[in-house]
Amino acid sequence: MRSFKDSLPIVVSYFSISTAFGMIAKDYLGFQAILMSALVFAGAAQFIALQMIANKNPSALIVLTTFLVNSRHLLMSSYLARFYRGISKKIRAIVSFGITDETFAVASKRFLENEADYKYNLQLNFFSYLAWVSGTALGIFFGTILPEDVSRVLPFGLTALFISILVSSVKQKSDLIAALTAGVFAVFLPSGWNIVVASLVGCFAGGVAERWMR
């Protein structure tokens, strides 16, 4: 199954970092951390929300912050929507729920190379989702027996996955320009809207570079 093969790097990364999330979240959310992973399914937003819960920030501020962090999903959803014209709203809603940075990168890359297949996208999202929720459960139930050194390096799995996807996606000079431009803006802009702004500027820079190099 192609979707399972493509999801393996994501599954390994999600399982490791969600295990770390479960270990940390247990002290603040208890077993509700599993419910949070099942309903939210957003790594960065969950870690940020957990930190704000630990700091006893107001609920409204937590909701607003996580909304800003996840606002980049509006861009990803609008991009994938063009591949799903004619597909029922129910299927599109299920696909959109499972969109993450990594599943978006893998699915959009495949769709550009081959014909779009919503079943492939659903399966890719499902395997990733299962890894995230089960990893959270593992962190809650068995996190205390894991060596401290292991728990510290678990979150690096997500960084390694991002690097892998980025390197495999850069095939032309315009891709490199887009990646470098987005990276610079994401690092130096204030957190919140930096990812969204960096994505827009990176796409613009890549588009200009591609047209100029023709």
C-alpha positions in Angstrom: 0.0 0.0 0.0 1.6 3.2 -1.2 -0.1 5.4 1.4 1.3 3.3 4.3 4.8 3.3 2.8 4.7 7.1 2.4 3.3 7.6 5.9 6.1 5.6 7.6 8.4 8.6 8.2 5.5 10.6 9.5 4.3 7.8 11.7 7.7 7.3 13.3 8.1 11.0 13.9 4.6 11.5 15.2 4.7 8.5 17.5 8.0 9.8 19.1 6.9 13.4 19.6 3.4 12.5 20.8 5.0 10.2 23.3 6.9 13.2 24.7 3.7 15.2 24.7 1.9 12.5 26.7 4.7 12.4 29.2 4.5 16.1 29.8 0.7 16.5 29.5 0.0 13.8 32.1 0.8 16.2 35.0 -1.6 18.8 33.7 -4.4 17.1 31.8 -4.2 13.5 32.9 -5.9 11.0 30.6 -7.7 14.0 28.9 -4.5 14.5 27.0 -5.5 11.5 24.8 -8.8 13.2 24.1 -6.9 16.4 23.2 -4.7 14.6 20.7 -7.8 12.8 19.3 -9.8 16.0 18.8 -7.1 18.6 18.1 -4.4 16.6 16.3 -2.0 19.5 16.0 1.5 19.1 17.5 2.6 22.7 17.7 -0.7 23.9 18.9 -1.0 21.2 21.6 2.4 22.0 23.0 1.7 25.7 23.1 -1.7 25.2 24.7 -0.1 22.9 27.3 2.5 25.5 28.1 -0.2 28.1 28.5 -2.3 25.8 30.7 0.7 25.2 32.9 1.1 29.0 33.1 -2.6 29.3 34.0 -3.4 31.7 31.1 -7.0 32.6 30.4 -8.9 30.1 28.2 -9.8 32.8 25.6 -6.1 33.6 25.1 -5.2 29.9 24.7 -7.9 29.5 22.1 -6.8 32.6 20.2 -3.2 31.6 20.3 -3.8 28.1 19.0 -6.0 29.6 16.3 -3.2 31.8 15.1 -0.7 29.0 15.2 -3.0 26.8 13.1 -4.2 29.5 10.7 -1.6 28.2 8.2 -4.0 25.3 7.7 -6.3 27.7 5.8 -3.6 28.0 3.1 -3.0 24.3 3.0 -6.7 23.5 2.8 -7.3 26.0 0.0 -4.4 24.5 -2.0 -5.6 20.9 -1.6 -9.2 22.0 -2.4 -8.4 22.3 -6.1 -7.6 18.6 -6.2 -11.0 17.6 -4.7 -13.5 19.3 -7.0 -16.6 17.1 -7.3 -15.8 15.2 -4.1 -18.5 15.2 -1.4 -18.3 17.8 1.4 -18.3 14.9 3.9 -15.1 13.4 2.5 -13.5 16.9 2.1 -14.3 17.6 5.8 -12.6 14.3 6.9 -9.6 15.0 4.8 -9.3 18.6 6.0 -9.4 17.4 9.7 -6.3 15.2 9.0 -4.2 17.9 7.3 -0.9 18.6 9.0 2.2 20.2 7.7 3.7 16.7 7.0 0.7 15.0 5.5 0.1 18.1 3.4 3.7 18.1 2.0 3.6 14.4 1.2 0.1 14.5 -0.4 0.5 17.6 -2.4 3.9 16.3 -3.8 2.3 13.1 -4.9 -0.8 14.9 -6.4 1.5 17.1 -8.5 3.3 14.0 -9.8 0.2 11.8 -10.2 -3.6 12.0 -10.3 -5.2 13.1 -7.1 -6.7 10.3 -5.0 -8.8 11.1 -1.9 -8.5 7.5 -0.7 -4.7 7.9 -0.6 -5.0 11.1 1.3 -7.5 9.6 3.8 -5.2 6.6 4.4 -2.2 8.8 4.8 -4.0 11.0 7.3 -5.3 8.0 9.2 -2.0 6.3 9.7 -0.5 9.6 10.9 -3.5 10.3 13.2 -3.3 6.8 14.7 0.4 7.2 15.4 -0.2 10.6 17.1 -3.0 9.4 19.4 -1.4 6.1 20.3 1.9 7.8 21.0 0.2 10.2 23.4 -1.4 7.2 25.2 2.0 5.5 25.4 3.6 8.6 27.0 0.8 8.8 29.6 0.8 5.1 30.6 4.5 4.2 30.2 6.3 7.6 30.1 7.6 7.2 33.7 9.7 4.1 32.8 11.4 5.7 29.8 15.0 7.0 30.5 15.2 10.8 30.8 17.8 11.0 28.0 15.3 9.3 25.6 12.5 11.6 26.5 14.6 14.6 25.8 15.5 13.6 22.2 12.0 12.4 21.2 10.8 15.8 20.0 13.7 16.1 17.5 11.9 13.5 15.4 9.6 16.2 14.0 12.6 18.5 13.1 14.3 15.6 11.3 11.1 14.8 9.4 10.7 18.4 8.3 14.3 18.5 7.0 13.8 15.2 5.1 10.6 16.5 3.4 12.2 19.8 2.6 15.3 18.2 1.0 13.3 15.8 -1.0 11.0 18.6 -2.3 13.7 20.9 -3.5 14.4 19.9 -7.1 14.8 23.3 -8.9 16.4 26.6 -8.1 13.0 28.2 -7.7 12.2 25.6 -5.0 15.4 26.5 -3.1 14.6 30.2 -3.3 11.1 29.6 -2.0 12.4 27.4 0.9 15.1 29.9 1.9 12.9 32.9 1.7 10.2 31.3 3.8 12.7 30.0 6.3 14.2 33.5 6.8 10.8 35.1 7.3 9.6 32.3 9.6 12.7 32.8 11.8 12.9 36.5 12.1 9.2 37.5 12.2 7.5 37.5 15.6 5.7 34.3 16.4 2.0 34.0 15.7 1.5 35.0 12.1 5.1 34.3 11.1 4.4 30.9 9.5 1.5 32.2 7.5 3.4 35.3 6.3 6.5 33.2 5.6 4.5 30.8 3.5 2.9 33.5 1.4 6.2 35.3 0.9 8.0 32.0 0.1 5.4 31.1 -2.5 5.6 34.5 -4.1 9.4 34.4 -4.2 9.3 30.9 -5.7 6.7 31.9 -8.3 8.7 35.0 -9.3 11.9 32.9 -9.5 10.3 30.2 -11.6 8.9 32.7 -14.1 12.2 34.6 -14.2 14.3 31.5 -14.9 12.1 30.2 -17.8 
